[in-house]
């Protein structure tokens, strides 16, 4: 059995989410290689600058842990978003309910 390099897998997932944002018409880039800090978002999109994207590509995601990480890293100024997917599946996006309701109301985030 081949050992999976989790750092490389994480980078592939970040590139895939960046590409999904680009395909949707947004200018996005990976975050770590530019900012370098542990709290920098996995993917940066200036048009969506109020969101902190935490990207997870795993088969068994602990969503609560991922959201806690996104919340912690987002701080008070950004809304936490977890973009996640399993192998061979499409992207899912998870966010706190209050962020979802703000989006539905069309609030300026």
C-alpha distances in whole Angstrom, upper triangle without the diagonal:
4,6,9,13,15,18,17,16,19,21,20,21,25,25,25,27,30,30,30,33,34,34,36,39,38,38,35,33,30,31,29,30,34,35,32,33,31,33,33,32,28,31,34,37,40,42,40,41,41,38,35,32,29,26,22,20,18,17,19,22,24,27,30,28,27,31,32,30,32,35,35,34,37,40,43,43,40,39,35,33,29,28,25,23,19,17,20,23,26,27,29,31,32,35,38,40,43,41,41,45,46,44,46,49,49,49,49,46
4,6,9,12,15,14,13,17,18,17,19,22,22,22,25,27,27,28,31,32,32,34,36,35,35,32,29,27,28,26,27,30,31,29,30,28,30,30,29,26,28,31,34,38,39,37,38,39,35,33,29,26,23,20,18,16,16,19,21,23,26,29,27,26,29,30,28,30,33,33,32,34,37,41,41,38,37,33,31,28,26,23,21,18,16,19,22,24,25,27,29,31,34,36,39,42,40,40,43,44,42,44,48,47,47,47,44
4,6,9,12,11,11,14,16,16,17,20,21,21,23,25,26,27,29,31,31,33,35,34,33,30,28,24,26,23,24,28,28,26,27,25,27,27,26,23,26,29,32,35,37,35,36,36,33,30,27,24,21,18,16,15,15,17,19,21,24,26,24,23,27,27,25,27,30,30,29,31,34,38,38,35,34,31,29,25,24,21,20,18,16,19,22,24,24,26,28,29,31,34,37,39,38,38,41,42,41,43,46,45,45,45,41
4,6,9,8,7,10,12,12,13,16,17,17,20,22,22,23,26,27,28,30,32,30,30,26,24,21,22,20,21,25,25,23,24,22,24,24,23,19,22,25,28,32,33,32,32,33,29,26,23,20,17,15,12,11,13,15,16,19,21,24,21,20,24,25,22,24,27,27,26,28,31,35,35,32,31,27,25,22,21,18,17,15,13,17,19,21,21,23,24,25,28,31,34,36,34,34,38,39,37,39,42,41,42,41,38
4,6,5,6,9,10,11,12,14,16,17,19,20,21,23,25,26,27,29,31,29,28,24,22,18,19,17,18,21,22,19,21,19,21,21,20,17,20,23,26,29,31,30,30,31,28,24,22,19,16,14,13,12,15,16,17,19,21,23,21,19,23,24,21,22,26,25,23,26,29,33,33,30,29,26,24,21,20,18,17,16,15,18,20,22,21,23,24,25,28,30,33,35,33,34,37,38,36,39,41,40,40,39,36
4,5,5,6,8,10,10,12,14,15,16,18,20,21,22,24,25,27,29,27,26,22,20,16,17,15,16,20,20,17,18,16,18,18,17,14,17,21,24,27,29,27,27,28,24,21,18,15,13,11,10,10,13,14,14,16,18,20,17,15,19,20,17,18,22,21,20,23,25,29,29,26,26,22,21,18,17,15,15,14,14,17,19,20,19,20,21,22,24,26,30,32,30,30,34,34,33,35,38,37,37,36,33
4,5,5,6,9,10,11,12,14,15,16,18,20,21,22,24,26,27,25,24,20,17,14,14,12,13,16,17,14,15,14,16,16,15,12,15,18,21,25,27,25,25,26,23,20,17,14,12,11,11,12,15,17,16,18,19,21,18,16,19,20,17,18,21,21,19,21,24,28,27,25,25,22,20,18,17,16,16,16,16,19,20,21,19,21,21,22,24,27,30,32,29,30,34,34,32,35,38,36,36,35,31
4,5,5,6,9,10,11,12,14,15,16,18,20,21,22,24,26,24,23,19,16,13,15,13,13,17,18,16,18,16,19,17,17,13,15,18,21,25,27,25,25,27,24,21,18,16,13,12,11,13,16,18,17,20,21,23,21,18,21,23,20,20,24,23,21,23,26,30,29,27,26,23,21,19,17,16,16,16,15,18,19,20,19,21,22,23,25,28,31,33,30,31,35,35,33,36,38,37,37,36,32
4,5,5,6,9,10,10,12,14,15,16,19,20,21,23,25,23,22,19,17,14,15,14,15,18,19,18,19,17,19,18,16,13,15,18,21,24,26,24,25,26,23,20,17,14,11,9,8,9,12,14,14,17,18,21,19,16,19,21,18,19,22,23,21,22,26,29,29,26,25,22,19,16,15,13,12,12,11,14,15,16,15,17,19,20,23,26,29,31,28,29,32,32,31,33,36,35,35,34,31
4,5,5,6,9,10,11,12,14,15,17,18,20,21,23,21,20,16,14,11,12,11,13,16,16,15,16,14,15,14,13,9,11,15,18,21,23,21,21,23,19,16,13,11,8,7,7,9,13,14,13,15,16,18,16,13,16,18,15,15,19,19,17,19,22,25,25,22,21,18,16,13,12,11,12,12,13,16,16,16,14,16,16,18,20,23,26,28,25,26,29,29,28,30,33,32,32,31,28
4,5,5,6,9,10,10,12,14,15,16,18,20,21,19,18,14,12,8,10,9,10,13,15,13,15,14,16,14,12,9,10,14,16,20,22,20,21,22,19,17,14,12,9,10,10,12,16,18,17,19,19,21,19,16,19,20,17,17,21,21,18,19,23,26,25,22,22,19,17,15,14,13,14,15,14,17,18,17,16,18,18,20,22,25,28,29,26,27,31,30,28,31,34,32,32,31,28
4,5,5,6,9,10,10,12,14,15,16,18,20,19,18,15,12,10,13,13,13,16,18,17,19,18,19,17,15,11,12,15,17,21,22,21,22,24,20,18,15,13,10,10,9,12,15,17,17,19,19,22,21,18,20,22,19,19,23,23,21,22,25,28,27,24,23,21,18,16,13,12,12,13,12,14,15,15,14,16,17,20,22,25,28,30,27,27,31,31,28,31,34,32,33,31,29
4,5,5,6,8,10,10,12,14,15,17,19,17,17,14,12,10,12,13,14,17,18,17,18,17,17,16,13,9,10,14,16,19,20,19,20,21,18,16,12,10,7,7,6,9,12,15,14,16,16,19,18,14,17,19,17,16,20,21,18,19,23,26,25,21,20,17,15,12,10,9,9,10,10,12,12,12,10,13,14,16,18,22,25,26,23,23,27,27,25,27,30,29,29,29,26
4,5,5,6,8,10,11,12,14,15,17,15,14,10,9,6,9,10,11,13,14,14,16,15,15,13,10,6,6,10,12,16,17,16,17,18,15,13,10,9,6,8,9,12,16,17,16,18,17,19,18,14,16,18,16,14,18,19,16,17,20,23,22,19,18,16,13,12,9,10,11,13,14,16,15,14,12,14,14,16,18,21,24,25,22,22,26,26,24,26,29,27,27,26,23
4,6,5,6,9,10,10,12,14,15,14,13,10,8,7,10,11,12,14,16,16,18,18,18,15,13,9,8,11,13,16,17,17,18,20,17,16,12,12,10,11,11,15,18,20,19,21,20,23,22,18,20,22,19,18,21,22,19,20,23,26,24,21,21,19,16,15,12,13,13,15,14,16,16,14,13,15,16,18,20,24,27,28,24,25,28,28,25,28,30,29,29,27,25
4,5,5,6,9,10,10,12,14,13,13,11,10,10,13,15,15,17,19,19,21,20,20,18,15,11,10,13,14,17,18,17,19,21,18,16,13,13,9,11,10,13,16,18,17,20,19,22,21,18,19,22,20,18,22,23,21,21,25,27,25,22,21,19,16,14,10,10,10,12,12,12,12,11,10,13,14,17,19,23,25,27,24,23,27,27,24,26,29,27,28,27,25
4,5,5,6,9,10,11,13,11,12,9,9,9,12,14,15,16,18,18,19,19,18,15,12,9,8,10,11,15,15,14,15,17,14,13,9,10,7,9,10,13,16,18,16,19,17,20,19,16,17,20,18,15,19,20,18,18,21,24,22,18,17,15,12,11,7,9,10,12,13,14,13,10,8,10,11,14,16,19,22,23,20,20,23,23,20,23,25,24,24,23,21
4,5,5,6,9,10,11,9,8,5,6,7,10,12,13,14,16,17,18,18,18,15,12,9,6,8,8,12,13,12,14,16,14,13,10,11,10,12,13,17,20,22,20,22,20,23,22,18,19,22,19,17,20,21,18,18,22,24,21,18,18,16,14,13,10,12,13,16,17,17,16,14,12,14,13,16,18,21,24,25,21,21,24,24,21,24,26,24,24,23,21
4,5,5,6,9,10,9,9,8,8,10,13,16,16,17,19,20,22,22,21,18,15,13,10,12,11,15,15,15,17,19,17,16,13,15,12,15,14,18,20,23,21,24,22,25,25,21,22,25,22,20,23,25,22,22,25,27,25,22,21,19,16,16,12,14,14,16,16,16,15,13,12,14,15,18,20,24,26,27,23,23,26,25,22,25,27,25,26,25,23
4,5,5,6,9,9,10,9,11,12,15,18,19,19,21,22,23,23,22,19,16,13,11,13,12,15,14,14,16,18,16,16,13,14,12,14,14,17,19,21,20,22,20,23,23,20,20,23,22,19,22,24,22,21,25,26,24,21,19,18,15,14,10,12,12,15,15,15,13,10,9,11,12,15,17,21,23,24,21,20,23,23,20,22,25,23,24,23,21
4,5,5,7,5,7,6,9,11,14,17,18,18,19,21,22,22,20,18,14,13,9,10,8,11,11,10,13,15,13,13,11,13,12,15,16,19,22,23,21,23,21,23,24,20,20,23,21,18,21,23,20,19,22,24,21,18,17,16,13,14,11,13,14,17,18,18,16,13,11,13,12,15,16,20,22,22,19,18,21,20,17,20,22,20,21,20,18
4,5,5,5,6,6,9,12,14,18,18,18,20,22,23,24,23,19,16,15,11,11,9,12,11,12,15,17,16,16,14,17,15,18,18,22,24,26,24,27,25,27,27,23,23,26,24,21,24,26,23,22,25,26,24,20,20,19,17,17,14,16,17,20,20,20,19,15,14,16,16,19,20,24,25,26,22,22,25,23,20,23,25,22,23,22,20
4,5,7,9,10,12,15,18,21,21,21,23,25,27,27,26,23,19,17,14,15,13,15,14,15,18,20,18,19,16,18,17,19,19,22,24,26,25,27,25,28,28,24,25,28,26,23,26,28,26,24,28,29,26,23,22,21,18,18,15,17,17,19,19,18,17,14,13,15,16,19,21,25,26,27,23,22,25,24,21,22,25,23,24,23,22
4,6,9,10,13,16,18,22,23,22,24,26,27,27,25,22,19,18,14,14,12,14,12,12,16,17,16,17,15,18,17,19,19,23,25,27,25,27,24,27,27,24,23,27,25,22,24,27,25,23,26,27,24,21,20,19,17,17,14,16,17,20,21,20,18,14,13,14,14,18,19,22,23,24,20,19,22,21,17,19,21,19,21,20,19
4,7,9,13,16,18,22,22,21,23,25,27,27,26,22,19,18,15,14,11,12,10,11,15,17,16,18,17,19,19,22,22,26,28,30,28,30,27,29,30,26,25,28,27,24,26,28,25,23,26,27,24,21,20,21,18,19,17,19,20,23,24,23,21,18,16,18,17,20,21,24,25,25,21,21,23,22,18,20,22,19,21,19,19
4,6,10,13,15,18,19,18,19,22,23,24,22,19,16,15,12,10,7,9,7,8,11,14,13,15,14,17,16,20,21,24,27,28,26,28,25,27,27,24,23,26,24,21,23,25,22,20,23,24,21,18,17,18,16,17,15,18,20,23,24,23,22,18,16,17,16,19,19,22,24,23,20,20,22,20,17,20,22,19,20,18,17
4,7,11,13,16,16,15,17,19,21,22,21,17,15,14,10,9,6,7,7,9,11,14,14,15,14,17,17,20,21,25,28,29,27,29,26,28,28,24,24,26,24,21,23,25,21,20,23,24,21,18,18,19,17,18,17,19,21,24,25,25,23,20,18,19,18,21,21,24,26,26,22,22,25,23,20,23,24,21,22,20,18
4,7,9,13,13,12,14,16,18,19,17,14,11,11,7,6,4,7,8,9,10,13,12,12,11,14,13,17,18,22,25,26,24,26,23,25,25,21,21,23,21,18,20,22,18,17,20,22,19,16,17,16,15,16,14,17,18,21,22,23,21,19,16,18,16,19,19,22,24,24,21,21,24,23,20,23,25,22,22,20,18
4,6,9,9,9,11,13,15,16,16,12,10,9,6,5,7,9,12,12,12,15,14,13,11,13,13,16,17,21,24,26,23,25,23,25,24,20,21,23,20,18,20,21,18,17,20,22,20,17,18,17,16,16,14,17,18,21,22,23,22,20,17,19,18,20,20,24,26,26,23,24,27,25,23,26,28,25,25,23,20
4,6,7,7,9,10,13,13,13,10,8,6,4,6,9,12,14,14,13,16,14,12,10,11,10,13,15,18,22,23,21,23,21,23,21,18,19,20,17,15,19,19,15,16,19,21,20,17,18,16,15,15,13,15,17,20,20,22,21,19,17,18,17,19,20,23,26,26,23,24,27,26,24,27,29,27,27,24,22
4,6,6,6,7,9,10,10,6,5,5,5,5,9,11,14,13,12,14,13,10,9,10,11,14,16,19,23,24,21,22,21,22,20,17,18,19,15,14,16,16,12,13,16,19,17,15,16,15,14,14,14,16,19,21,22,24,24,22,19,20,18,19,19,22,25,25,22,24,27,25,24,27,29,27,26,24,20
4,5,5,5,7,8,9,6,7,6,8,9,13,15,18,17,15,17,15,13,12,11,12,14,16,19,23,23,21,22,21,22,20,17,18,19,15,14,17,16,13,14,17,20,19,17,18,17,16,16,16,17,20,22,23,25,25,23,21,21,20,21,21,24,27,27,24,26,29,28,27,30,32,30,29,27,23
4,6,6,9,11,12,9,10,9,10,11,14,16,19,19,17,20,18,16,15,15,15,17,18,21,25,26,24,25,25,26,23,20,22,22,19,18,21,20,16,18,20,23,22,20,21,20,20,19,19,20,22,24,24,26,26,25,23,24,23,24,25,27,30,31,27,29,32,31,29,33,35,32,31,29,26
4,6,9,12,12,9,10,10,10,9,12,13,17,17,15,18,17,15,15,16,16,19,21,24,28,29,26,27,26,27,25,22,23,23,20,18,21,20,16,17,19,22,20,18,20,20,20,20,20,22,24,26,27,29,28,27,24,25,24,25,25,27,30,30,27,29,31,29,28,32,33,31,30,27,24
4,6,9,9,6,9,10,11,10,13,14,17,17,14,16,16,13,14,14,16,19,21,24,28,28,25,26,25,25,23,20,21,21,17,16,18,17,13,14,16,18,17,16,18,18,18,19,19,22,24,27,28,30,29,28,25,25,23,24,23,25,28,28,25,27,30,28,27,31,32,30,28,26,23
4,7,8,7,9,10,12,12,16,17,21,20,17,19,18,15,15,14,16,18,20,23,26,27,24,24,24,24,22,19,20,20,16,16,18,16,13,15,17,20,19,18,20,19,19,19,20,21,24,26,27,29,29,28,25,26,24,24,24,26,29,29,27,29,32,30,29,33,34,32,31,29,25
4,5,5,9,10,13,13,17,18,21,20,17,18,17,14,14,14,15,18,20,22,26,26,23,23,22,22,19,17,18,17,14,14,16,13,10,12,14,17,17,16,18,17,18,18,19,21,24,26,28,30,30,28,25,25,23,23,22,24,27,27,25,27,30,29,28,32,33,31,30,27,24
4,6,8,10,13,14,17,19,22,20,18,18,16,13,13,12,14,15,18,20,23,23,20,19,19,19,16,14,15,14,11,11,13,11,8,11,13,16,17,16,17,15,16,16,18,19,22,24,25,28,28,27,23,23,21,21,20,22,25,25,23,26,29,27,27,31,32,31,29,27,24
4,6,9,12,12,15,17,19,17,15,15,13,10,11,10,13,15,18,20,24,23,20,19,18,18,15,13,13,12,9,9,10,8,5,8,9,13,13,12,13,12,14,14,16,18,21,24,26,28,27,26,22,22,19,19,18,19,22,22,20,23,25,24,24,28,29,27,26,24,20
4,7,8,9,12,13,16,15,12,13,12,8,9,9,12,15,18,20,24,24,21,20,19,19,17,15,15,15,11,10,12,11,7,8,11,14,13,12,13,12,13,14,15,17,20,23,25,27,26,24,21,21,19,18,18,19,23,22,20,22,25,24,23,27,28,26,25,23,19
4,5,6,10,12,14,12,10,11,9,6,5,6,9,12,15,18,21,21,18,18,17,17,16,13,13,14,10,8,11,11,7,8,11,14,13,10,11,10,10,10,11,14,17,20,22,24,23,21,17,17,15,15,15,17,20,20,17,19,23,21,20,24,25,24,22,21,17
4,7,10,13,15,13,13,14,11,8,6,6,6,9,12,15,19,19,16,17,16,18,16,12,13,15,12,10,13,13,10,11,15,18,16,14,14,12,11,10,10,12,14,17,19,21,20,18,15,16,14,15,15,18,22,22,19,21,24,23,22,25,27,25,25,23,20
4,7,10,12,10,10,12,10,8,6,7,8,11,13,17,20,21,19,20,18,20,18,15,15,17,14,12,15,16,13,12,16,18,16,13,14,12,11,11,10,13,15,18,19,21,20,17,14,15,14,15,16,19,22,22,18,20,23,22,20,23,25,23,23,21,18
4,6,9,8,7,10,9,8,7,10,11,15,17,21,24,25,22,23,21,22,21,17,17,19,16,13,16,17,13,12,15,17,15,12,13,13,12,13,13,16,18,22,23,24,23,20,17,18,15,17,17,19,22,22,18,20,23,21,19,23,24,22,21,19,16
4,5,5,6,9,8,9,9,12,13,17,19,23,26,27,24,25,22,24,23,20,19,21,19,15,17,19,16,14,17,18,15,12,13,13,12,14,13,17,19,23,24,25,23,20,17,18,15,17,17,19,22,21,17,19,21,19,17,20,22,19,19,16,14
4,5,5,8,9,11,12,15,17,20,23,26,29,30,27,28,25,26,26,22,21,23,21,18,19,20,17,15,17,17,14,12,14,15,15,17,17,20,23,26,28,28,27,24,20,21,18,20,19,21,23,22,18,20,22,19,17,21,22,19,18,15,13
4,6,8,9,12,13,17,18,21,24,27,30,31,28,28,25,27,27,23,22,24,22,19,20,22,19,16,19,18,15,13,14,15,15,17,17,20,23,26,28,28,26,23,20,20,17,19,18,20,22,20,17,18,20,17,15,18,19,16,15,13,11
4,6,6,9,10,13,15,19,21,24,27,28,24,25,22,23,23,20,18,20,19,15,16,18,16,13,16,16,13,10,10,12,11,14,14,18,20,24,26,26,24,21,17,17,14,15,14,16,18,17,13,14,17,14,12,16,17,14,13,11,9
4,5,8,10,13,16,19,22,25,28,28,25,25,22,23,23,20,18,19,18,14,15,16,14,11,13,13,10,8,9,11,12,15,15,19,22,26,28,29,27,23,20,19,16,17,15,17,19,18,14,16,18,15,14,18,19,16,15,12,9
4,7,10,13,16,19,23,25,28,28,24,24,21,21,21,18,16,17,16,13,13,15,13,9,11,10,7,5,6,9,10,14,15,19,22,26,28,29,27,24,20,19,15,15,13,14,16,14,11,13,15,12,12,16,16,14,12,10,6
4,6,10,12,16,19,21,24,24,21,20,17,18,18,15,13,14,14,10,10,13,11,8,11,11,9,5,5,6,7,10,11,15,18,22,25,26,23,20,17,15,12,12,10,12,14,13,10,12,15,13,12,15,17,15,14,12,9
4,7,10,13,16,19,22,22,18,18,15,16,15,12,11,12,10,7,8,10,8,5,9,11,9,6,6,5,6,8,10,13,17,20,23,25,22,20,16,15,12,12,10,12,15,15,12,14,17,15,15,18,20,18,17,16,12
4,6,10,13,16,19,19,16,16,14,15,14,11,10,12,10,7,10,12,9,8,12,14,13,10,9,6,5,6,7,10,13,17,19,21,19,17,13,12,10,10,10,13,16,16,13,15,18,17,16,19,21,20,19,18,15
4,7,10,13,16,16,12,13,11,12,11,7,8,10,8,6,9,11,9,9,13,16,15,12,11,8,6,5,6,8,12,15,17,19,18,16,13,12,10,10,10,13,17,18,15,16,20,19,18,21,24,23,22,21,18
4,7,10,13,14,11,13,11,13,12,9,10,13,11,9,13,14,12,13,17,19,19,15,14,11,8,6,5,6,9,12,14,16,14,13,10,10,9,10,12,15,19,20,17,18,22,22,20,23,25,24,24,24,20
4,6,9,10,8,10,9,12,11,8,10,13,11,11,14,16,14,16,19,22,22,18,17,13,11,7,6,5,7,9,11,14,13,12,10,10,10,11,13,16,19,22,19,20,23,24,22,25,28,27,27,27,23
4,7,9,8,11,11,15,14,11,14,16,15,15,18,19,18,19,23,26,25,22,20,17,14,10,8,6,5,6,7,11,10,11,9,10,12,13,16,19,22,25,22,22,26,27,25,27,30,29,30,29,26
4,6,6,9,11,14,13,11,14,16,15,16,19,20,20,21,24,27,28,24,22,19,16,12,11,8,7,6,7,11,11,12,11,12,14,14,18,20,23,26,24,24,27,28,27,29,32,32,32,32,29
4,6,10,11,15,15,13,16,19,18,19,22,23,23,24,27,30,30,27,25,21,18,15,13,10,8,5,7,10,10,12,12,13,15,16,19,22,24,27,26,25,28,30,28,30,33,33,34,34,31
4,7,9,12,12,11,14,16,16,17,20,21,22,23,26,28,29,26,24,20,18,14,14,10,10,8,11,14,13,15,14,14,15,15,18,20,22,25,24,24,27,29,28,29,32,33,33,34,31
4,5,9,8,8,11,13,13,14,16,18,18,19,22,25,26,23,20,16,14,11,11,8,9,9,12,15,14,14,13,12,13,12,15,16,19,22,21,21,24,26,25,26,29,30,30,30,27
4,6,5,6,9,10,11,13,14,16,17,18,21,23,24,22,19,16,14,11,13,11,12,12,16,19,17,18,16,14,14,12,14,15,18,20,20,20,23,25,25,26,29,30,29,30,27
4,5,5,6,8,10,10,12,14,15,16,18,20,22,19,16,12,11,8,10,9,11,13,16,19,16,16,14,11,11,8,10,11,14,17,16,16,20,21,21,22,25,26,25,26,23
4,5,5,6,9,10,10,12,14,15,17,19,20,18,15,12,12,10,13,12,15,16,20,23,20,20,17,14,13,10,11,11,13,16,16,17,19,21,21,23,25,26,25,26,23
4,5,5,6,9,10,11,12,14,16,18,20,18,16,12,13,10,13,13,15,17,20,23,21,21,18,16,15,12,13,13,16,18,18,19,22,23,23,25,28,28,27,27,24
4,5,5,6,9,10,11,12,15,17,18,16,14,10,9,7,10,9,12,14,18,20,18,18,15,13,12,10,11,12,15,17,16,17,20,21,21,23,26,26,25,25,22
4,5,5,6,8,10,10,12,14,16,13,11,7,7,6,10,11,14,17,20,22,20,19,16,13,11,8,8,8,12,14,13,14,17,18,18,20,22,23,22,22,19
4,5,5,6,9,10,11,13,15,14,12,9,10,10,13,14,18,20,23,26,23,23,19,17,15,12,11,10,14,15,15,17,19,20,20,23,25,25,23,24,20
4,5,5,6,8,10,13,15,13,12,9,10,9,12,13,17,19,22,25,23,22,19,17,15,13,12,13,16,17,16,18,21,21,21,24,26,26,24,24,20
4,6,5,6,9,11,12,10,9,5,7,7,10,12,16,19,22,24,22,20,17,15,12,10,9,10,14,15,13,15,18,18,18,21,23,22,21,20,17
4,6,5,6,9,10,9,8,5,8,10,13,15,19,22,25,27,25,23,20,17,14,12,10,9,13,13,12,15,17,16,17,20,22,21,20,19,16
4,6,6,9,11,10,10,9,11,12,16,18,21,24,27,29,27,26,22,20,17,15,13,13,17,16,15,18,21,20,21,24,25,25,23,22,18
4,6,9,10,9,10,8,11,12,14,17,20,23,26,28,26,25,21,20,17,15,14,14,18,18,16,19,21,20,21,24,25,24,22,21,17
4,7,7,5,6,6,9,11,14,17,21,24,26,28,26,24,21,19,16,14,12,12,16,15,13,16,18,17,17,21,22,21,19,17,14
4,6,6,8,9,12,14,18,20,24,27,30,32,30,28,24,22,19,17,14,14,17,15,14,18,19,18,19,22,23,22,19,18,14
4,6,8,10,13,16,19,22,26,29,32,34,32,30,26,24,20,18,15,14,16,14,13,17,18,16,17,21,20,20,17,16,12
4,7,10,13,16,19,22,26,29,32,34,31,29,25,23,19,18,15,15,17,14,13,16,17,15,16,20,19,18,15,13,10
4,6,9,13,15,19,22,26,28,30,28,25,21,19,16,15,12,12,15,13,10,14,15,13,14,17,18,16,14,12,9
4,7,10,13,16,20,23,26,28,25,22,18,16,13,11,8,8,11,10,7,10,12,10,11,14,15,15,13,12,8
4,7,10,13,17,20,23,25,22,20,16,14,10,9,6,7,11,11,8,11,14,13,13,16,18,17,16,15,12
4,6,10,13,17,20,21,19,16,12,10,7,6,5,8,11,12,9,10,14,13,12,15,18,17,16,16,13
4,6,10,13,16,18,16,14,10,8,6,5,6,10,13,14,12,13,16,17,15,18,21,20,20,20,17
4,7,11,14,15,12,10,7,6,5,6,9,13,15,17,14,14,18,18,16,19,22,21,21,21,18
4,7,10,12,10,9,6,5,6,8,11,15,17,19,17,17,20,21,19,21,24,24,25,25,22
4,7,8,6,6,5,6,9,11,14,18,20,23,20,19,23,24,22,23,27,26,27,28,25
4,6,5,7,8,9,12,14,18,21,23,26,24,23,26,28,25,27,30,30,31,31,29
4,6,8,10,12,15,17,21,24,26,29,27,26,29,31,28,30,33,33,34,34,31
4,7,10,12,16,19,22,26,27,30,28,26,30,31,28,29,33,33,34,34,32
4,7,9,13,15,19,22,24,27,25,23,26,28,25,26,29,29,31,31,29
4,7,10,13,17,20,21,24,22,20,23,24,22,23,26,26,27,28,26
4,7,10,13,17,19,21,18,17,20,21,19,20,24,23,24,25,22
4,7,10,14,15,18,15,14,17,19,16,18,21,21,22,23,21
4,7,10,12,14,12,11,14,15,13,15,18,18,19,19,17
4,7,9,12,10,9,13,14,13,15,18,18,18,19,16
4,6,8,6,7,10,11,11,13,15,16,15,16,14
4,5,5,7,9,10,11,13,15,16,15,16,14
4,5,5,6,9,10,10,12,14,14,16,14
4,5,5,6,9,10,11,12,11,13,11
4,5,5,6,9,10,11,9,11,9
4,5,5,6,9,10,10,12,11
4,5,5,6,9,9,12,11
4,5,5,6,5,8,8
4,5,5,6,8,8
4,5,8,11,11
4,5,9,11
4,6,8
4,6
4
